[in-house]
């Protein structure tokens, strides 16, 4: 058995209104009046009000710290420059979410942690973030380290599957997961539909989980079952590749419809594995990849917006932070649980390149 015993989240210090970012994009992409009007309308339609970034430049007209100080932002930052930025900021953000996670548990020592799983698709280097965290947090040098890279928004599910396996095989396992993404450092200014959508949605954040083989006093979340599927017809609608000027997002407007076509089958397959009915689910932790994605899932599964309000809240206040985002949603659910929720089920989804559909059932256990 494994149990999620604590969750911590963190964001960078720079918080921007969505329309402030839209104004930056109009200037940076050198849009004409009509295109600027359309872009600002797109930003209003996202359901996002604020987002966070490690870069203060998104709130400036001039005097940039990272981007070049000219009208065309040239020479545009290279992938090398962006990954140096990741290395500088990812450690601080990761440490903050981890400390928040561990501070909720008074009886744990950092030296007690047996495994570390680090998740990111927005930056890589070696020796990596995992080793920097071992040093910064003074974890055991012999800790089992695993990195999950470049899997996108659904990667937290793979981290949880791995943590569950560690706990099943080791009754003393204490697995620390941290998902940290700095999506905003990969801004692309070429005037394309993909860039319009990506620039309108993505943001920076970090979430940490402690997964243990034994439950703790209080609220625990027990993974009951996982199920993944691929919708191959959506393979070209979402992609994440390394370019010369940063990482490049392929994100088409057809993604919600691809998810619509696969979500019922995914849900039924997951529930069948544990002989449960949809009515047995009390809470929903859905990755808010975008407002339209949330709406099509509600339509297909006949959910109300109220049943899905935690996802809308995270989208509104943080945007899409890639892999940590669904953990932010889960954290919003946990904040409001009480003793009456013992034994209730949480159904969670996340989506990413492939087009990959991930799902899991978590059972609430109060001790």
C-alpha positions as CSV (number, residue, x, y, z in Angstrom):
1,X,0.0,0.0,0.0
2,X,1.0,3.6,-0.4
3,X,-0.4,6.8,1.0
4,X,-0.1,10.5,0.0
5,X,0.4,12.0,3.5
6,X,1.2,15.6,2.6
7,X,1.1,18.1,-0.3
8,X,3.0,21.4,-0.7
9,X,2.8,24.0,-3.4
10,X,4.9,27.1,-4.4
11,X,5.0,29.8,-7.1
12,X,7.6,32.4,-8.1
13,X,7.3,35.9,-6.7
14,X,6.2,37.6,-10.0
15,X,2.4,37.5,-10.3
16,X,0.7,39.0,-13.3
17,X,-2.8,39.8,-14.4
18,X,-3.7,37.9,-17.6
19,X,-4.3,41.2,-19.5
20,X,-0.9,42.5,-18.4
21,X,0.7,39.4,-20.1
22,X,-1.6,40.0,-23.1
23,X,-0.2,43.5,-23.5
24,X,3.3,42.2,-23.3
25,X,2.5,39.6,-26.0
26,X,1.0,42.3,-28.4
27,X,4.2,44.3,-28.2
28,X,6.6,41.3,-28.3
29,X,4.9,39.7,-31.3
30,X,4.5,43.1,-33.1
31,X,0.8,42.5,-33.7
32,X,-1.4,44.9,-35.8
33,X,-4.5,46.4,-34.3
34,X,-6.9,43.7,-35.5
35,X,-4.6,40.8,-34.4
36,X,-4.1,42.6,-31.0
37,X,-7.8,42.7,-30.5
38,X,-8.2,39.0,-31.3
39,X,-5.3,38.0,-29.0
40,X,-6.7,40.1,-26.1
41,X,-10.1,38.4,-26.6
42,X,-8.4,35.0,-26.5
43,X,-6.7,35.9,-23.2
44,X,-10.1,37.0,-21.7
45,X,-11.7,33.7,-22.8
46,X,-9.1,31.4,-21.1
47,X,-10.7,31.6,-17.6
48,X,-7.3,32.7,-16.3
49,X,-7.1,35.9,-14.2
50,X,-3.5,35.6,-12.9
51,X,-0.3,33.7,-13.6
52,X,3.1,33.4,-12.0
53,X,6.6,33.6,-13.7
54,X,10.2,33.6,-12.6
55,X,10.6,36.5,-15.1
56,X,9.6,40.0,-14.2
57,X,9.8,41.0,-17.8
58,X,6.2,40.1,-18.5
59,X,5.1,43.1,-16.5
60,X,7.4,45.6,-18.2
61,X,7.4,47.8,-21.3
62,X,11.1,48.2,-21.3
63,X,14.2,47.7,-19.0
64,X,14.0,43.9,-19.4
65,X,16.2,41.7,-17.2
66,X,16.2,38.6,-19.5
67,X,14.9,39.6,-22.9
68,X,16.9,42.0,-25.0
69,X,15.9,45.7,-24.6
70,X,14.7,46.5,-28.1
71,X,11.4,46.4,-30.0
72,X,12.0,43.0,-31.6
73,X,13.6,41.3,-28.5
74,X,16.6,40.4,-30.7
75,X,18.8,38.5,-30.4
76,X,16.1,36.2,-29.0
77,X,17.3,34.1,-26.1
78,X,18.8,30.7,-27.0
79,X,18.0,27.4,-25.5
80,X,21.3,27.5,-23.6
81,X,20.3,30.8,-22.0
82,X,16.9,29.6,-21.0
83,X,18.2,26.4,-19.4
84,X,20.7,28.5,-17.4
85,X,17.6,30.4,-16.2
86,X,15.9,27.1,-15.3
87,X,19.0,25.9,-13.3
88,X,19.0,29.2,-11.4
89,X,15.4,29.3,-10.4
90,X,14.1,25.7,-10.3
91,X,16.1,24.8,-7.1
92,X,14.6,27.6,-5.1
93,X,11.1,27.0,-6.2
94,X,11.4,23.2,-5.7
95,X,12.9,23.7,-2.2
96,X,10.0,26.0,-1.2
97,X,7.3,23.5,-2.2
98,X,9.2,20.6,-0.6
99,X,9.6,22.5,2.7
100,X,5.9,23.4,2.7
101,X,5.0,19.8,2.2
102,X,7.3,18.5,5.0
103,X,6.5,21.3,7.5
104,X,3.0,19.9,7.6
105,X,4.4,16.7,9.3
106,X,6.1,17.4,12.6
107,X,7.5,13.9,13.1
108,X,9.5,13.5,10.0
109,X,13.2,14.2,9.5
110,X,14.6,14.8,6.0
111,X,17.1,12.1,6.6
112,X,14.2,9.7,6.9
113,X,13.3,10.1,3.2
114,X,14.3,7.0,1.3
115,X,13.4,8.0,-2.3
116,X,13.4,11.3,-4.4
117,X,11.5,11.6,-7.6
118,X,12.0,14.9,-9.6
119,X,9.7,15.7,-12.4
120,X,10.1,18.4,-15.1
121,X,9.7,19.0,-18.8
122,X,10.9,22.6,-18.9
123,X,14.5,22.2,-18.0
124,X,17.3,19.6,-17.7
125,X,21.0,19.6,-16.8
126,X,23.4,17.1,-15.2
127,X,24.4,16.8,-12.4
128,X,20.8,17.7,-12.1
129,X,18.0,19.2,-10.0
130,X,17.8,16.0,-8.1
131,X,21.4,16.2,-6.9
132,X,21.1,19.9,-6.1
133,X,18.0,19.1,-3.9
134,X,19.9,16.4,-2.1
135,X,22.6,19.0,-1.2
136,X,20.3,21.9,-0.5
137,X,17.9,19.9,1.7
138,X,20.7,17.8,3.3
139,X,19.1,14.5,2.3
140,X,21.0,11.3,2.5
141,X,23.6,11.0,-0.2
142,X,22.5,7.4,-0.7
143,X,18.9,8.3,-1.3
144,X,17.3,6.6,-4.3
145,X,17.0,9.2,-7.0
146,X,14.8,9.1,-10.1
147,X,14.1,11.9,-12.7
148,X,11.0,11.9,-14.9
149,X,11.6,14.4,-17.8
150,X,9.8,15.7,-20.8
151,X,6.5,13.9,-20.3
152,X,4.5,17.1,-20.0
153,X,1.3,17.8,-18.0
154,X,0.6,14.2,-17.0
155,X,4.0,13.4,-15.6
156,X,2.9,13.6,-11.9
157,X,0.8,10.4,-12.5
158,X,3.9,8.5,-13.6
159,X,5.7,9.8,-10.5
160,X,2.9,8.5,-8.3
161,X,2.9,5.1,-10.0
162,X,6.6,4.8,-9.3
163,X,6.2,6.0,-5.7
164,X,3.4,3.4,-5.2
165,X,5.7,0.7,-6.5
166,X,8.5,1.7,-4.1
167,X,6.1,1.7,-1.2
168,X,4.7,-1.7,-2.1
169,X,8.2,-3.2,-2.2
170,X,9.5,-1.4,0.9
171,X,7.4,-1.2,4.0
172,X,9.6,1.7,5.3
173,X,9.6,3.7,2.1
174,X,9.1,7.5,2.3
175,X,9.1,8.9,-1.2
176,X,9.4,12.6,-1.9
177,X,8.0,13.7,-5.2
178,X,8.6,17.2,-6.6
179,X,7.1,18.5,-9.9
180,X,8.6,21.8,-10.9
181,X,8.0,23.6,-14.2
182,X,9.1,27.0,-15.5
183,X,7.0,27.1,-18.6
184,X,7.3,30.9,-19.0
185,X,11.0,30.8,-19.8
186,X,10.2,29.2,-23.1
187,X,8.1,32.1,-24.6
188,X,8.1,32.1,-28.4
189,X,7.3,35.3,-30.3
190,X,6.7,33.9,-33.8
191,X,3.1,34.9,-34.8
192,X,1.5,31.4,-35.0
193,X,-1.7,29.8,-33.6
194,X,0.4,27.4,-31.5
195,X,2.3,30.2,-29.9
196,X,-0.9,32.3,-29.3
197,X,-2.4,29.3,-27.4
198,X,0.7,28.3,-25.4
199,X,1.5,31.9,-24.5
200,X,-2.0,32.4,-23.2
201,X,-2.1,29.4,-20.9
202,X,1.2,28.3,-19.4
203,X,2.9,29.5,-16.2
204,X,5.4,28.5,-13.5
205,X,4.9,26.5,-10.3
206,X,6.0,23.6,-8.2
207,X,4.2,20.9,-6.1
208,X,5.7,18.4,-3.7
209,X,4.1,15.2,-2.3
210,X,5.2,12.8,0.4
211,X,4.2,9.3,-0.4
212,X,4.6,6.7,2.4
213,X,4.1,3.0,2.8
214,X,2.2,3.6,6.1
215,X,-0.6,6.1,6.7
216,X,-0.2,9.0,9.2
217,X,-2.6,10.5,11.7
218,X,-5.0,12.8,9.8
219,X,-6.0,12.7,6.1
220,X,-4.3,10.3,3.8
221,X,-4.9,9.6,0.1
222,X,-4.5,6.0,-0.9
223,X,-3.9,5.3,-4.7
224,X,-6.4,2.5,-5.6
225,X,-5.9,2.2,-9.3
226,X,-4.2,3.8,-12.3
227,X,-5.1,3.6,-16.0
228,X,-3.5,5.2,-19.1
229,X,-4.6,5.3,-22.7
230,X,-3.3,6.8,-25.9
231,X,-5.6,8.5,-28.4
232,X,-3.3,8.2,-31.5
233,X,-5.4,10.5,-33.7
234,X,-4.4,13.4,-31.4
235,X,-0.6,12.7,-31.7
236,X,-0.1,15.8,-33.9
237,X,-2.2,18.1,-31.8
238,X,0.0,18.3,-28.8
239,X,3.8,18.1,-28.8
240,X,6.8,19.6,-26.9
241,X,10.2,19.8,-28.7
242,X,13.6,21.3,-28.2
243,X,14.3,24.2,-30.6
244,X,17.3,26.5,-31.0
245,X,15.5,29.3,-29.2
246,X,13.9,27.4,-26.3
247,X,11.4,24.5,-26.1
248,X,8.5,24.8,-28.6
249,X,4.9,23.8,-28.0
250,X,2.6,22.4,-30.6
251,X,-0.9,22.9,-29.2
252,X,-3.9,22.8,-31.5
253,X,-7.5,23.9,-30.9
254,X,-8.5,20.2,-31.6
255,X,-7.1,18.9,-28.3
256,X,-10.4,19.3,-26.3
257,X,-12.3,17.3,-29.0
258,X,-9.7,14.5,-28.9
259,X,-10.1,14.3,-25.1
260,X,-13.8,14.3,-25.6
261,X,-13.6,11.2,-27.7
262,X,-11.4,9.3,-25.2
263,X,-12.6,10.4,-21.8
264,X,-15.6,8.1,-21.4
265,X,-13.7,5.0,-22.4
266,X,-10.8,6.0,-20.0
267,X,-13.1,6.5,-17.1
268,X,-15.0,3.2,-17.6
269,X,-11.8,1.2,-18.0
270,X,-10.4,2.6,-14.8
271,X,-13.6,2.0,-12.8
272,X,-14.0,-1.5,-14.2
273,X,-10.5,-2.4,-12.8
274,X,-11.7,-1.8,-9.3
275,X,-15.4,-2.8,-9.7
276,X,-16.7,0.7,-9.0
277,X,-19.5,2.8,-10.5
278,X,-19.2,6.4,-11.5
279,X,-21.6,7.2,-8.7
280,X,-19.0,6.0,-6.2
281,X,-16.8,9.0,-7.0
282,X,-17.3,12.0,-4.7
283,X,-14.5,14.4,-5.9
284,X,-12.8,15.2,-9.1
285,X,-9.2,16.4,-9.6
286,X,-9.0,17.2,-13.3
287,X,-5.9,18.8,-14.8
288,X,-7.1,22.2,-16.1
289,X,-5.2,22.1,-19.4
290,X,-7.6,24.8,-20.6
291,X,-11.2,26.0,-20.0
292,X,-12.5,24.2,-23.1
293,X,-10.9,20.9,-21.9
294,X,-12.8,21.2,-18.5
295,X,-16.0,21.9,-20.3
296,X,-15.9,18.9,-22.7
297,X,-15.1,16.6,-19.8
298,X,-18.1,17.9,-17.9
299,X,-20.3,17.4,-20.9
300,X,-19.1,13.9,-21.5
301,X,-19.2,12.7,-17.9
302,X,-22.2,14.8,-17.0
303,X,-20.4,16.8,-14.3
304,X,-21.5,20.2,-13.0
305,X,-19.2,23.1,-12.8
306,X,-19.6,23.0,-9.0
307,X,-18.3,19.4,-9.0
308,X,-15.3,20.6,-10.9
309,X,-14.8,24.0,-9.2
310,X,-11.3,23.2,-7.8
311,X,-9.9,22.8,-11.3
312,X,-11.5,26.2,-12.4
313,X,-10.1,27.8,-9.3
314,X,-6.5,26.7,-10.1
315,X,-6.9,27.7,-13.7
316,X,-8.2,31.1,-12.7
317,X,-5.4,31.8,-10.2
318,X,-2.4,30.0,-11.6
319,X,-3.0,29.1,-15.3
320,X,-1.6,25.8,-16.6
321,X,1.7,25.0,-14.9
322,X,2.1,21.6,-16.7
323,X,3.0,18.7,-14.3
324,X,2.3,20.4,-10.9
325,X,-1.1,21.7,-11.9
326,X,-3.2,18.6,-11.2
327,X,-1.5,18.4,-7.7
328,X,-2.6,22.0,-7.1
329,X,-6.1,20.9,-7.8
330,X,-5.7,17.9,-5.5
331,X,-4.4,20.2,-2.8
332,X,-7.5,22.4,-3.1
333,X,-9.6,19.3,-2.5
334,X,-7.6,18.1,0.5
335,X,-7.8,21.5,2.2
336,X,-11.6,21.1,2.6
337,X,-11.8,17.5,3.6
338,X,-13.0,16.4,7.0
339,X,-13.7,13.2,9.0
340,X,-17.0,12.7,7.2
341,X,-15.1,12.0,3.9
342,X,-13.5,8.8,5.1
343,X,-13.7,6.1,2.4
344,X,-14.8,8.5,-0.3
345,X,-13.1,8.4,-3.8
346,X,-11.3,11.0,-5.8
347,X,-11.2,10.6,-9.6
348,X,-8.3,12.4,-11.3
349,X,-7.3,13.0,-14.9
350,X,-4.3,14.6,-16.7
351,X,-3.4,14.9,-20.4
352,X,-0.3,15.4,-22.5
353,X,1.7,14.6,-25.7
354,X,0.8,11.4,-27.4
355,X,-2.1,12.3,-27.0
356,X,-1.9,10.7,-23.5
357,X,-4.8,10.3,-21.2
358,X,-3.9,9.5,-17.6
359,X,-6.3,8.6,-14.8
360,X,-6.3,7.4,-11.2
361,X,-8.6,6.7,-8.2
362,X,-7.5,7.9,-4.8
363,X,-9.4,6.8,-1.7
364,X,-9.6,9.1,1.3
365,X,-8.5,7.5,4.6
366,X,-8.7,9.4,7.9
367,X,-6.6,8.0,10.8
